[in-house]
Amino acid sequence: MRQFYSSVIYLFIIFTSPLTNGQNTNYRLSDAVTPSAYDLFIQVDIGFYSFNGNVTIDIHVNKPTSTIELHNVNLTISNSSIFVKSVDDDEVKFESVYLIYNNESEIMTIVLEKPLTANTNYTITLAFSGRIEYDMKGLYMSSYYDKNIKYIATTFSAAAYARKIFPCFDEPHLKAKFRLRISCRDNFFALANTKVVNIQYEDDLFGTWAIREFEETIPMSIYLLAFTVSDFKNITSIDEGREFSVYASSKEYTNMQFALDVGKNALKALEEYTGFPYALDKMDFIAIDDFLYGAMENWGLISYKTSRIVNPEGKRNRKKIQSIITIITHELVHQWFGNLVTCEFWDYVWLNEGFASYIEYIIAEKILPDYRILEQFTIEDMHPVMLNDVKPKTHPMTRVVLTPEEITKIYDFVAYPKAASVIRMIEHIMTPGVFQRAIQLYLSERKFNSATDEHLYSAINRTQYIHTGLVNLPSIAEVFRSFAHNAGFPILNVNLTKDKNTTTMHISQELFSPFINETESSDFFIVFNYVTAQRASAEYWKPEKSEWFWIHNQSEIVIQLEAKPEWVIFNLQQTGYYRVNYDYDNWNAIINSLDSPAFHIIHPLNRAQLLDDSFNLAKAGYLDFSVILNMLKYLKREYELMPITAGFKAIEFLLTRFDNQPFYSDLLQMMREIIDEIYMRVNYPSHPEYPRAFSENYHEILKLKVNLFACRFGAPSCIKDARTQMFLYELTIKQPDVNSRPHLYCGGLHEDLAPSFWTQLKLRLVDITTSNEVYRDNQEEISEILFAMSSCDSDVGRVERLLTDIFNKSQSFPYESISGDDATAVITNLIRASSQHRELIMDFYYEHYFEIVNNTVPFSSILSAFAEAINTEEQLERLKELGIKFDIDVDSAIAEIERNIQWSTKKVPEIAHWHANNNANAIKFHISLLIFFSFLMFIMQ
């Protein structure tokens, strides 16, 4: 009777899936029991899209309890399959009375007939079954193409999807050992975290099952559990007894040698850097076409999205190859930071992701120094994240995370590049060598365990005073804690007053806000350094050689200089995670120094910092826009990637936001001259300042950045070269080199050749999107073509044809479908390109809203692009009308757009005033020249 009653209760709960009140829901598992080992068997049937299995979990009871809580999502579990028994006495068994499932917390509670005894070990045995879905979560189905479509089954367990595979304790601190057996049809094979130790075969009516038993794992968090069932092939290297393999489809596995070589070298470099050997005796990479993120760091079986690591010869440009390097080093760093030592809960996920996001650069630099990857951190991670790390969009690095929905959102810009930027700052304050000792201590004390941020701070505190130069600083742990526990970042305000013989620097801080009228108090410990014009040799730009100072809260500090330096620059090599604002005299002195032949005495990372800081301070209202506009003039002298990238961001903003202003044509001409000079310098060996000392890899990455930007905004030399070179290609037969292709596709859409070249691009696009297999093989080129058509073409008629072809599937464009991601990119590119294109997109939505939505581009996904770009009342009203017509919620964008309009009302006069002054100066200069030449002609007569 009890069993019948329990089943009825269970069925009622499963089919009704009751929700509890969110305010009363406990989202964390009870601490009454903890797991120590899982004995897991899973049979994977790819043909029937299903799996089933059983698991025995060894648990320790910490306090008396009559309930056991586990996680479970969408698994079928029979109450009659649940057995709980004592490890010490086989006769002591506990029957389950019934199950309770909380749909909101995803916790399944096993209610027992009597309580378990404290300080005793038990086992739980359950049988389960489920569907293999296409959702890229838990155990899911992935497809690939090799002449025909084929399928594999694979897993994605992070952060909280292991509960979709089997009932488990799905929290990161609950580490356990795993004994895994996987059964699949014998035309497939299984991989898992560890090596296969035994294979058995069983027959049924439909064929043979191969059952692979895997070596027991070391204690690990359950989100790292991984396995795949596939028919893939592999390349393998055995070095000092360790197997390193890369698995991929039969079509792609031969294109994985680069990934294998990078992985092997990076793993050795990490063992040296961390001071700990890699914990396992094998490492497998596996390339999966359908993957939720770029990669997942499963211990011993790292999964990658195929497009992120495949390197077919001649089909990846140098920037793409660099991204392959960094994603591999990122996942391998996780084998220590995340796997060996795991965040205690998702509140501290930055301990995993921040270290991986920074140390990936260190390791990449060690194994492939000619790419100069480490110094690119500022433009790849730090500058972009500082655009987002502002209220209300941001949050502290350490924060409370509870619900399943909150867990799915933890992998954001704060956990990755912000945390990485703060870690880099701490490294340079401590010096790299001392910092390395601190993190080695942290790893040593917490290995095979979990950690909170306080464990890290403790290791840093105890290591700080190894370096005598740090004795006079505050606790580095306090510095770290202030940046981890406070949202956003500060501005360091520096004002210089000079008398006859000395200079006094007044230094204060405030919280950076994207709108100056919304400033808040700042509570950061800022440790800072500086250099003066008189001491600007290479040695003085090294943070580890500098003298450190610090400021906390709203206090002002004063530093006296026994000289009158031409200028002073704070935050050497921009290692500190803050912006710096100066008085106008100091800004002008810096600008004068930059716009001189001696500009290179300022370190290239600080040249990038000065551009990025002044631009964003001007945007937010802390500075007049004349500062960044005057500073941009110096770029015509520049040759380094970092400041060029920072300067291009400012130029792009100016050229895409003010195209409806009277001064635009003059501004465009000025910026084109600057860009053109950079283009000539980095492309023509005959140029007197051609950067001959650059390695080929770094130079190619620099040219990719410069050339695409130059052709996009119509720099004359780039357009001329594009026109000349495109005569050499018939795109459906012969394409440009992959490193030239982006800018040539863009440049070909300028001026009189654009109509015929647009047709060529369209034919090429049709040619490489005829099927899903061809589409996947040419994704990089497809993105380049669509970028050129949406960001480089100013002709409204052609843009309208592009949109019609993509969303209406016109007969002239007979391919299967542009992906939703690519279609979204087209629309957002157009919104950001110009005010004219923004109006075009609104018109297109009015006419074709449902076609766009049906192509998996919901309006909500591009609303942020409108919010970022719209800066006129007319376009705001159009957006509101669009929202009313199609019942779309646009309220989230309206406040930001209204700010944009207010900002434009204030800033456009600043830029117009600067333009008028520059025009007047230019006219005076030309008049002076005319007078001079007239006088010269007079005296020559």
Salt bridges, closest charged atoms under 4 A:
ASP31 OD1 - LYS63 NZ 2.96
ASP39 OD2 - ARG179 NE 3.66
ASP58 OD2 - ARG179 NH2 3.43
GLU106 OE1 - ARG163 NH1 2.92
GLU113 OE1 - ARG2 NH1 3.02
ASP135 OD2 - LYS164 NZ 3.28
ASP170 OD2 - ARG163 NE 2.85
GLU171 OE1 - ARG28 NE 3.31
GLU171 OE1 - HIS173 NE2 3.92
ASP204 OD1 - ARG185 NH1 3.08
GLU216 OE2 - ARG179 NH1 2.92
ASP239 OD2 - LYS268 NZ 2.51
GLU271 OE2 - ARG242 NH2 2.56
ASP281 OD2 - LYS195 NZ 3.75
ASP284 OD2 - LYS282 NZ 2.68
ASP289 OD2 - ARG776 NH1 2.96
ASP290 OD1 - ARG776 NH2 3.39
GLU297 OE2 - HIS334 ND1 3.83
GLU353 OE1 - HIS330 NE2 3.30
GLU353 OE1 - HIS334 NE2 2.97
GLU360 OE1 - HIS330 ND1 2.67
GLU375 OE2 - ARG372 NH2 2.58
GLU380 OE2 - LYS319 NZ 2.48
ASP389 OD2 - LYS418 NZ 3.16
GLU405 OE2 - LYS409 NZ 3.27
ASP412 OD2 - HIS395 NE2 2.55
ASP412 OD2 - ARG399 NH2 3.87
GLU427 OE1 - HIS428 NE2 3.47
GLU445 OE2 - ARG462 NH1 2.70
ASP453 OD2 - HIS485 NE2 2.99
GLU454 OE1 - ARG481 NH2 2.81
GLU478 OE2 - ARG481 NH1 2.47
GLU518 OE2 - ARG899 NH2 2.98
GLU520 OE1 - LYS391 NZ 3.13
ASP523 OD1 - HIS552 NE2 3.10
GLU539 OE1 - LYS542 NZ 3.45
GLU539 OE2 - LYS545 NZ 3.83
GLU556 OE2 - HIS506 ND1 3.29
ASP595 OD1 - LYS636 NZ 3.20
ASP595 OD1 - ARG637 NE 3.29
ASP612 OD1 - HIS383 ND1 3.80
ASP612 OD2 - ARG579 NH1 2.89
ASP613 OD1 - ARG579 NH1 3.08
GLU638 OE1 - ARG607 NE 2.77
GLU640 OE1 - ARG372 NH2 3.02
GLU652 OE2 - ARG712 NH1 2.88
ASP666 OD2 - HIS915 NE2 2.75
GLU677 OE2 - ARG681 NH2 3.62
GLU677 OE2 - HIS687 NE2 2.86
GLU689 OE1 - ARG681 NH2 2.82
GLU696 OE2 - ARG318 NH2 3.61
GLU700 OE2 - LYS703 NZ 3.62
GLU751 OE1 - ARG723 NH1 3.97
ASP752 OD1 - ARG723 NH1 2.41
ASP767 OD2 - ARG764 NH1 3.39
GLU773 OE2 - LYS251 NZ 3.00
ASP777 OD2 - LYS251 NZ 2.45
GLU780 OE1 - ARG316 NH1 3.38
GLU781 OE1 - ARG741 NH1 3.87
GLU781 OE1 - ARG764 NH2 2.76
GLU784 OE1 - ARG741 NE 2.49
ASP793 OD1 - ARG798 NH2 2.71
ASP795 OD1 - ARG798 NH1 3.99
ASP805 OD2 - LYS762 NZ 3.16
ASP843 OD1 - ARG878 NH2 2.76
GLU851 OE2 - HIS848 ND1 3.43
GLU868 OE2 - ARG657 NH2 3.25
GLU868 OE1 - ARG832 NH2 3.47
GLU877 OE2 - LYS880 NZ 3.59
GLU910 OE2 - LYS907 NZ 3.17
